[in-house]
Amino acid sequence: MSFTYWFKVRLPGHTMQVIEADGIYSQPSAVDGLDMCPGQRYSVIITAHDSLKFNHALNVTFYSDFIPQTPGFNPLYHQVPIVYHDNAPIKTFTAIEDHEVKWADELAMELRDKQMLLEPVDQHIVVNVKVLNREMGMSIHAYGHYAYAPVPVPPLYTALTTGDMALSPSVYAPQLNAIILKHNHVVELELRNSFAPIMHTYHSHGHAFQVVESGLAKINSSIPVKRFKGRYPMRRDTITLAAGQYVRVRIKADNPGVWYQHCHQEQHNLSGMAFTFIEAPDVMQQTLRVPQEMLEFCRILGHPTQGNSAGHFGSDMTGIDPPLAINGTANSITGT
């Protein structure tokens, strides 16, 4: 779900066995709790006690650094009774600090289907989080130099109708923050939250990515904090990008299409915190067809269905509103 809050879930007195994250099965992993960002999902197995002496409480904490801390609102606490016996009291436990809790961690998990680390890397892409501060304390956060915005010709239609030019970023409007991926290349994506003072999320459509590394983000250097050290890195489609942090993930570009990548915090997503994978447009042109009903629907609405983002050919973007540029000193999206 898209939401403002992050979630911490614990059932004191019980161990959770994590068996799945974001729809991908993992090797069982014993943890004390789950710390989830908007869009993340887990499946866990919990073994019940064989005693009816006590009931227990599932503790859920909603928290966010995006909104002011306010008692009763942020953080927000909920308890769900886990009933072993109608007349039993709820067992109490000594409170412990968050750093003492063993939270689920994708860098410590391994994939059940035993897919090895994707390598060697063919394309390394760096995406920087940028912030535009506006009046009355409002701000716009973006992945890349521009706030994402829709354009007259959807990028899928552009990728399918511009021939060899579909491999060039010049046919996609700047506000799409388009990244061209070559078919079957191993792509390492480095997301850097160097400038934003708050947490964000990264959610991928079209791919579940391998999580390989996270650390402290600096403009000119990376100091690794955690790196996957096993054989079968966990795959998932949503991850937290903490303030001052970078995360590296890998995919194989084996799913031709146009894939929306975005922050799962709803206000940030709606304000343009997104970019687009244009994946293997040459393969798309050979294998994908838009249903005639969809083309007819666009015709009725007066939307063009071919050409670049403006409905022209080449790099002519006449008629498109200029993109909203976001502050920042480092290059916003770079790749090799």
N, C-alpha and C positions, 0 to 999 in steps of 0.2 A: 504494500500500500504506500501511497505518497502521503507524507505527514510532516509536521514540524518537529515532532519529538523523535529522539532515539529511545530504545527500550532496554532495560536490564531485567532479566528474569532469573529468579532463584527459587529453589525449594529446599530450604535448610534441613539438614538431616538426611538428605537423599543425594545420590550421585546421578547425574545425567550422562547417558551414553549417546553422544552425537552420532547419527548414522547417515545424515543427509544435510546438505546446504544448498539452497536455491535450486532444488530439484535434481541435484547430482549426488549419488550415493558415495559415502566415504567409508573408510575403514573405521570401525567403532572407536570412539575417543572419549575417555572419561573426563568430565568437567564438573565444576561447581555451579556454573551459571552461563547465561547467554547475554551478550552485549550486542544489540542489533541496531543497525541504522534503518531508516525508511527503505522498504523494498527488499530487505533481507528476509530469508526464511530458513528455519531449521526443523529437522525432525529428531526427536530424542526418545530413548527408551529409559524409563524410570522403574526400578524394581521396588515394589511396595514392601513395607515391613510386615513381619508375621505377627506383630503385637497389635492389639486393639486399645492399648492403654492411653495413647495420645492421638489426637488429630494434628494436622500440620497446616501450614499456611504457605501458599505460593505467593511470593512477593514480586511485584512488578513495579519498577520505577520508570516513569517517563521523564526525560530530561532533555534540555537543549541549551546550547550556548548562543542560539540565534535570537532568543527572546530573553528579557530580563528575568533574573531569579526573583521569584515572588512566592512567599509561603502559600502552600495549597494549590499552586498553579505550575510552578517550575522550580524544583522538581515536583512531580505529582506522584503520589504513592497509592497503590492498590494492593489489596490482599484478597486472595481467593481461597476459601477453606477447602482443604483436602480431608474428607471425613472418613475416618476409620471406624468410628462408633458414635452414634447420636449423642451419647452422654459423656463422651470423653472430652477433657480440656485440650486446648491448643498448646502444644509444646513450645516453649520459648527457648531461644538460643542467644548466647552472648553476641552482640553486634561486632562485626569485623569490618576493617577498612577494605575498600575496593581492591587495593593492591595485594591484599592477602587472598583474594578469590582467584581460583583458576578458571578463567573465562575461556570459552571456545575461541580458537585462534586458527584461521585458515592456513597460516604459515607453519602450524604444528600438526595439521591434519594431512592425511594421505588419501588419495583417490582409490575407490574400491576396484575400478576397472583397470587399474595398473597402467595407465598411460604415462609414458616417460616424459620428462621435461622436453619441451619443444626446442630443438636446436639443430643447426646454428641459426642465429637470428639474421634474417635477410633485410629487415627494415626496422629501424629504431625511431620512434616518434616521441617527442616531448610535447605535452600539452600543459600549459600553465593556467592556473585559475587567476582571473583578473577581477578587479573591483572598480566600479564607478560609483563614487559618492555623489549623491544628489541632495536637493534641498530637503529641509525638515527631517534630517537624519536618515533618509531613505538611501538605499544603495542597490545597485544591480551587480550581480555576480555572473561571470561568464567563463566558459571553457574556450579560451582563445581570445583574439584581439577584438572580436565583434560579438554582440549579443545575437543569438540565433533568432531568426525571423523567417516566416514563410515567404515564398516567392511565387510569381505567377505560374511558372512551369515547375511542377514537382521534380525533384532531382532524379527520381526514377525515370521519368519521361525523358529528361535530358540525357541520361546515361544510355537510353535505348535508341535515341534518334539522332545523335550527333556524330555517329561513325567513329573514326579514329580520334576526333577531338574529345570524345568522352573520357579519354585518358589524361586530359589536360585540366588542371584546376581552373583555367581561364573561362570555361563555359559554365561554371557554377558560381553564383553570386557570393560575395564575401561573407554575407550573413549566414550562409550555410556552414561555414567553417569546415569545408569539405576536405577530406583526406582520401587520396586515391590509394587503394591497396591492389597489389598484383596477385593474380590467382595462385593459390597454394604457397605463397610466401609465408614464412614465420615472422610475425610482427610482434615486436616488444613495444608496449605503450608505457611511457613514464608520465604519470600524472603528478604535477607539482603544485602544492597549495602554499606557495612561498609568501604570497601577498595578503590573502584573505585572513582575517583574524578569527574565523569561525570554522567549524567542521562542515564538510560537504560529503556527498556520496557520489559514486560513479556507478551507473547502471548501463549495461550493454544489451542492446537488442541484436539478435542475429548470432551471438556467440556467448558461450561460457568460457571465461578466460582462466588460464593458470595464474595463480598468485605466487610470485617468485621472490619479492623483496619489498621492504619498506624501510624508511629511515627519515632523517632530518633533512628538510629541503633548504638548500642555500643557493643563492644565485649562481655561484661559480664552482660549487663543489657538492658532492653527496657523501654523507657520512652514514654508511650502512648501520642500521640498528638490528634488523632481523632479516635473515635470508633463509629460504627453504633449503633444508639440508638432507632431505630424504631422497627417495627415488621417484615417487609418483605424486607430484604437486597437486594440491586440491584445485578443482575448477568450480567456479561459481559465476554469477552474473551481476552481483552487486557488492560493493565494498565501501567502507568508510575511508575518507581522506581527511585526516585530522589537520587542524591548523598547524602550519609549519612542517608538514610532512610530505614526503613523496611516496608513491607506490608504483611498483613495476609489475605489469601483468603481460602475459603472452597469449596470442591466438595463432591459429593457422587459418589463412584467408581462403577457406575451402567452401564458402557459402555465398556465392555471387548474389549481390543485391545492394540496395541502399538501406543502410542501417543507422537508426537514430541512437545516439549516445548522449546520456544526460544525467544531471543531478536528480536524485529521487526526492529531494526536498521540494514540495510542490511549488512554493512561491518562487524558488530559484529556477525551477524548470520552466514555469510559465513566463518568467521574465527574460529567458533566453540563455540559460546555462546549459548549452548543448553543442554538439558538433556532429558531423555526419561521416560515416564510412561509405565511400563509393567503391564497392568491392568488385573487382574484376569486371568492369563494364564491357570489355571485349567479349568475355564469356556470356555475360547477360544478353548481349545482342543476338547470340546464337541459340540461347536456351530459354529465354523468358518471353512471354507474350502477355500483354495487358488485355484483359477481357474486353470484348467489343462493348459490352454494357457499360463498363467504366468509362470508356472513351466517349460514348454517347451521353453519359451523365455529365461529363466535363463540358461537352459541346453545348448542352442545354443551359449550363450555368455560365457559359461564356469564358471558360478557362482554356487557354492553349494547351496542347498536348505534345508539342514537339519543339525542338530548338533549345537554345541555352535557357538560363533561368528567366530571362526576359522575353522569351519567345522568338528571339532572333538567332542568327547563325554566327559563328565565330565568338568573339569576346565582347560584342556590343551589348551593353547592359542598359541601354536607353529605356526609360520608362519605369525602372525599379527605384523605389525609395532608397536613399543612401543608408548604409548600415550604421548602427549605433556603435561607435568605437569606445572601447573600455581602456581605462588607465593601465599602466604597467611599464616596467623598464626592460624586461627581458622579452625576447621573441616569444610570441604567444603559442604558435604551433610550428614546430620544426620537425623535419624528418630527413632521413637519408635512405 
